[in-house]
Amino acid sequence: MSEYLLIPPLLNPEEIQSCSPSLANQLAACSYQTAFARDNRFDRLDRTNVFQLRGNVIHEITAEGPHKLRDVPDDDFKKEFDELWEKESEVHYQRLQKDWFPASVPHFTQWPEYALAKARTRKKVKNIIQKIRNSEGERRGPAVEEWLEDPQHNLKGKPDRIETWTDGTVAVVDIKTGPHQEGIKPEQRRQLIFYAHLWRVNENQIPEKIVIENAKGDRFYEDIQESDIDDVVTEVLELRESFNKVAEGNYESLATPSKESCQYCAYRTQCNLFWKTYREDWDGWRVSIIGQIKEIDDVVVLDVVSPSDMINTEVRFKKPDDFLFDISDQIVVIDAEKTTQTEIVKIKWDSLINDTPVVTSN
């Protein structure tokens, strides 16, 4: 059994000038991931996935649909919505094809919970249109997807919605597309309060509520005070400053590997601390492996050296059509599908071998 050895790449990320809520959350989760994301030599690793793209479709339709469909008669609403939905889905499907070429990717109609997501979004858009109509004549309707900036601190962002309720309360609302959203997570709290700060700077109003709305239309609320806004701004500025002060070549010291921060990280194959920390149960129904090729026939047999809880075991998978490695080569397999037999995994269309999309023989 050979020992696993990974020499971390020397990163040269772009310095952070302007900061958004998503960048602040990435810095808070793992600044090493940010370093990869800001070094354009690693752009090839940042591929989309069907869950992300489905969410993008929902988000775009939820943001633009109420404006485009506001005056559509009820009898025509479903037809007009479906056309808008399919047009947006096709755009994202083409992006998936480009990112994963030459793999054969699933059509958007085959994406997980596609029909349910479409039906829920249609209902949500119709409800938003009704809310907009109901708000006509009020002192201010909801602000939807407006760019806001704090030029003093170089912070910017585009909240989903800023609502002014009938009692004068200003609420920052973020619409989440995931089917299992419950409550307000810490990173979502940071995001919403970041937006609250931008609204404070631009409108001289202090939001008093932050709100998460899930795919079913359920809402989760939290009261905030101006001190909460100040605390988040201080945290974001410190995160940015800490990143920009890292000595050249020492970005690996920023790595904070965990199931939460690594599970969907596009750069984890390049991260030494990920492979040293990673366990098989981090990935649910998928698994990633470093192993040395022991046998090659119709089936490839690997001696596993990572994850740590699979060391000294063997894993087998059907050899892909374009498999170009030899016995004794050490390879990285990302996002193979688990089976009921722990020693057998499946290479899927979105599995990677040494960071390269594979064309399976399925």
C-alpha positions in Angstrom: 0.0 0.0 0.0 1.5 3.4 -1.0 1.0 6.4 1.3 -1.1 9.2 0.0 0.8 12.4 -0.8 -0.7 15.6 -2.0 1.4 18.7 -2.4 -0.9 21.8 -1.9 -0.9 24.1 -4.9 0.7 27.6 -4.4 -2.3 30.0 -4.7 -2.3 33.5 -6.0 -5.8 34.8 -5.3 -7.1 38.2 -6.2 -7.3 40.5 -3.2 -10.8 41.2 -1.9 -11.9 44.7 -2.5 -15.7 44.7 -2.6 -17.6 42.1 -0.4 -21.0 40.6 -0.9 -23.1 38.5 1.5 -22.2 35.3 -0.4 -18.5 36.1 -0.3 -18.8 36.9 3.5 -20.4 33.5 4.1 -17.7 31.7 2.1 -15.0 33.5 4.1 -16.7 32.5 7.3 -17.1 28.9 6.3 -13.6 28.3 4.8 -11.3 31.1 3.6 -9.1 28.5 1.8 -12.1 27.8 -0.5 -12.2 31.6 -1.2 -8.5 31.6 -2.1 -9.2 28.9 -4.7 -12.2 30.7 -6.0 -10.3 33.9 -6.5 -7.4 32.2 -8.4 -8.6 31.9 -12.0 -6.3 28.9 -12.7 -8.8 26.8 -10.8 -12.0 28.1 -12.5 -12.2 24.7 -14.3 -13.1 23.0 -11.0 -16.1 25.1 -10.3 -18.8 23.2 -12.1 -22.5 23.6 -11.6 -24.9 20.8 -10.4 -28.5 20.1 -11.0 -29.6 21.2 -7.5 -27.8 24.5 -7.9 -29.3 25.1 -11.3 -32.8 24.1 -10.3 -32.5 26.6 -7.5 -31.3 29.3 -9.9 -34.3 28.7 -12.1 -36.6 29.0 -9.1 -34.9 32.2 -8.0 -34.9 33.8 -11.4 -38.6 33.0 -12.0 -39.6 34.2 -8.5 -37.7 37.4 -9.0 -38.8 38.2 -12.6 -42.0 36.3 -13.0 -44.2 38.7 -11.0 -43.2 41.6 -13.3 -43.5 39.7 -16.5 -46.8 37.9 -15.6 -48.5 40.6 -13.6 -51.0 41.5 -16.3 -51.6 38.0 -17.6 -55.3 36.9 -17.3 -55.9 34.0 -14.9 -57.0 31.7 -17.8 -53.7 32.2 -19.5 -51.4 32.3 -16.4 -50.4 28.6 -16.3 -49.5 28.6 -20.0 -47.5 31.8 -19.8 -45.8 30.7 -16.6 -44.8 27.3 -18.1 -43.3 29.0 -21.2 -41.3 31.3 -19.0 -40.2 28.4 -16.7 -39.1 26.2 -19.6 -37.2 29.0 -21.3 -35.2 29.7 -18.1 -34.7 26.0 -17.5 -33.2 25.6 -21.0 -30.7 28.3 -20.4 -29.4 26.6 -17.3 -29.5 23.2 -18.9 -27.2 24.5 -21.6 -24.8 25.7 -18.9 -24.8 22.3 -17.3 -23.9 20.7 -20.7 -21.1 23.2 -21.2 -19.6 22.6 -17.6 -19.7 18.9 -17.9 -18.8 18.2 -21.5 -18.3 15.5 -22.7 -20.5 13.8 -20.1 -24.2 13.2 -21.0 -26.1 15.3 -18.5 -29.8 14.9 -17.6 -32.4 17.1 -19.3 -33.9 19.7 -17.0 -37.2 17.7 -16.9 -35.2 14.9 -15.2 -33.8 17.1 -12.4 -34.8 16.1 -8.9 -38.3 17.2 -7.9 -38.6 19.1 -11.1 -42.4 19.0 -11.3 -42.9 19.8 -7.7 -40.5 22.8 -7.9 -42.3 24.1 -11.0 -45.8 23.8 -9.3 -44.6 25.4 -6.1 -42.9 28.3 -8.0 -46.0 28.9 -10.1 -48.1 29.2 -6.9 -45.6 31.4 -5.3 -45.3 33.8 -8.2 -49.1 34.1 -8.3 -49.1 34.9 -4.6 -46.4 37.5 -5.0 -48.4 39.2 -7.8 -51.4 39.4 -5.5 -49.3 40.9 -2.8 -48.0 43.5 -5.2 -51.5 44.4 -6.2 -52.6 44.6 -2.6 -49.7 46.9 -1.8 -50.7 49.5 -4.4 -51.6 52.7 -2.8 -49.4 52.0 0.3 -46.5 54.4 1.0 -44.1 51.9 -0.4 -44.4 48.5 -2.0 -41.7 45.8 -1.6 -38.3 46.5 -3.0 -37.4 43.4 -5.2 -33.8 42.6 -6.2 -32.5 46.1 -5.9 -28.7 46.6 -5.9 -27.6 48.3 -2.7 -24.1 49.5 -1.8 -22.1 50.8 1.1 -19.3 52.8 -0.6 -17.6 53.7 2.7 -16.9 50.0 3.5 -17.1 48.7 -0.1 -20.0 46.3 0.6 -22.7 45.5 -1.8 -25.6 43.1 -2.4 -29.0 42.5 -3.9 -31.6 41.3 -1.4 -34.5 39.3 -2.7 -37.1 41.6 -1.0 -37.3 44.5 1.4 -40.8 44.8 2.7 -42.4 47.6 4.5 -45.4 46.3 6.5 -48.6 48.2 7.3 -47.3 48.9 10.8 -44.2 50.5 9.4 -41.9 47.6 10.2 -39.1 47.1 7.6 -38.3 43.4 7.0 -35.5 41.9 5.0 -36.8 38.8 3.2 -34.8 36.0 1.5 -36.6 33.4 -0.6 -35.0 29.9 -0.4 -35.6 27.3 -3.0 -34.6 24.2 -1.1 -37.4 21.8 -0.2 -36.3 21.2 3.4 -35.7 24.8 4.6 -36.7 25.2 8.2 -35.8 28.2 10.5 -33.0 30.6 9.9 -29.5 29.1 9.7 -26.4 31.1 11.0 -25.1 31.8 7.5 -28.6 33.0 6.4 -28.8 35.3 9.4 -25.4 36.8 8.5 -26.7 37.3 4.9 -29.9 38.9 5.9 -28.3 41.3 8.4 -25.7 42.2 5.8 -28.6 43.3 3.6 -30.2 45.1 6.6 -27.0 47.2 6.8 -27.1 48.0 3.1 -30.7 49.2 3.5 -29.7 51.3 6.5 -27.0 53.0 4.5 -29.1 53.6 1.4 -32.5 54.4 2.9 -31.6 55.7 6.4 -34.0 53.1 7.8 -33.2 50.3 10.2 -34.9 47.0 9.4 -36.4 45.3 12.5 -37.1 41.9 11.1 -35.3 39.3 9.0 -37.4 36.6 7.3 -36.7 33.4 5.4 -39.4 32.1 3.1 -39.1 28.5 2.0 -40.3 26.8 -1.2 -43.7 26.1 0.3 -44.2 29.8 1.2 -43.7 29.2 5.0 -41.9 32.1 6.7 -39.5 32.1 9.6 -38.9 35.4 11.5 -36.3 36.9 13.8 -36.2 40.3 15.4 -33.0 42.3 15.0 -31.5 45.4 16.5 -29.0 47.9 15.2 -26.4 46.4 17.4 -26.9 43.1 15.5 -26.2 44.9 12.3 -23.1 46.6 13.6 -21.8 43.2 14.8 -22.2 41.6 11.4 -20.5 44.5 9.6 -17.6 44.3 12.0 -17.3 40.5 11.4 -17.4 40.9 7.6 -14.7 43.6 7.6 -12.5 41.5 9.9 -12.9 38.4 7.6 -11.9 40.4 4.6 -8.9 42.0 6.3 -7.7 38.6 7.6 -7.9 37.1 4.1 -6.0 40.0 2.5 -3.3 39.9 5.1 -2.4 36.2 4.6 1.3 35.8 3.8 2.1 34.6 0.3 1.8 30.8 0.0 0.2 30.4 3.4 -3.4 30.1 2.4 -3.7 26.5 3.5 -3.6 27.8 7.0 -7.1 29.2 6.3 -8.6 25.8 5.7 -11.4 24.7 8.1 -12.4 21.3 6.9 -15.8 19.9 8.0 -18.8 18.1 6.6 -20.7 21.3 6.2 -17.9 23.4 4.5 -16.5 20.6 2.4 -19.5 18.7 1.1 -20.1 20.9 -1.9 -16.7 22.5 -2.2 -15.5 22.4 -5.8 -11.9 22.6 -4.8 -11.7 19.8 -2.2 -9.7 17.5 -4.4 -6.8 20.0 -4.1 -7.1 20.3 -0.4 -4.7 18.3 1.8 -6.6 19.0 5.0 -9.8 17.8 3.4 -8.3 14.4 2.6 -6.7 14.1 6.0 -10.0 14.9 7.8 -12.6 13.5 5.4 -14.8 10.6 6.5 -17.0 8.4 4.3 -20.2 9.5 6.2 -19.7 13.2 5.2 -21.3 12.7 1.8 -24.5 10.9 2.4 -25.3 8.9 -0.8 -22.0 9.9 -2.5 -18.4 9.2 -1.6 -15.0 10.5 -2.7 -11.9 8.4 -2.7 -8.1 8.5 -3.1 -6.8 5.1 -4.0 -4.1 3.1 -5.8 -5.2 1.0 -8.7 -4.7 -2.7 -7.8 -6.6 -4.3 -10.7 -8.0 -3.2 -14.1 -10.3 -5.3 -16.2 -14.0 -4.6 -16.8 -13.9 -3.5 -13.2 -11.3 -1.2 -11.5 -10.1 -2.2 -8.0 -8.7 0.5 -5.7 -6.7 0.2 -2.5 -8.2 3.0 -0.5 -6.0 5.6 1.3 -8.7 8.2 2.0 -11.3 8.5 3.5 -9.7 7.8 6.9 -12.4 5.4 7.9 -11.9 3.3 4.7 -8.1 2.9 4.8 -6.9 -0.6 4.0 -10.2 -1.5 2.2 -10.8 -2.2 -1.5 -13.4 -0.4 -3.6 -14.6 -1.5 -7.0 -16.3 0.3 -9.9 -17.1 -0.5 -13.5 -14.4 0.9 -15.8 -15.6 4.0 -17.7 -15.1 4.0 -21.4 -12.5 6.7 -21.3 -10.5 5.3 -18.4 -6.8 6.0 -19.1 -5.0 4.9 -16.0 -2.7 1.9 -15.2 -2.1 -0.5 -12.4 -0.3 1.2 -9.5 -1.5 4.7 -10.5 -2.9 6.7 -7.6 -6.2 8.4 -8.6 -8.8 10.7 -7.1 -12.5 9.7 -7.5 -15.0 12.4 -6.6 -18.8 11.9 -6.0 -19.1 8.2 -6.9 -22.5 6.8 -5.9 -22.7 4.4 -3.0 -24.4 1.1 -3.3 -25.8 -1.4 -0.8 -22.4 -3.1 -0.9 -19.8 -0.9 0.7 -17.0 -2.2 -1.5 -18.8 -1.3 -4.8 -19.5 2.2 -6.0 -21.0 3.6 -9.3 -19.4 6.2 -11.5 -22.2 8.6 -12.6 -22.3 11.3 -15.2 -21.2 13.9 -12.6 -18.5 11.8 -11.0 -15.0 13.0 -11.5 -11.7 11.1 -11.9 -8.7 13.3 -11.3 -10.9 16.4 -11.7 -12.0 15.3 -15.2 -15.7 14.5 -16.1 -16.0 10.9 -17.1 -18.2 9.4 -19.8 -19.5 6.2 -18.3 -20.4 3.1 -20.2 -24.0 3.2 -18.8 
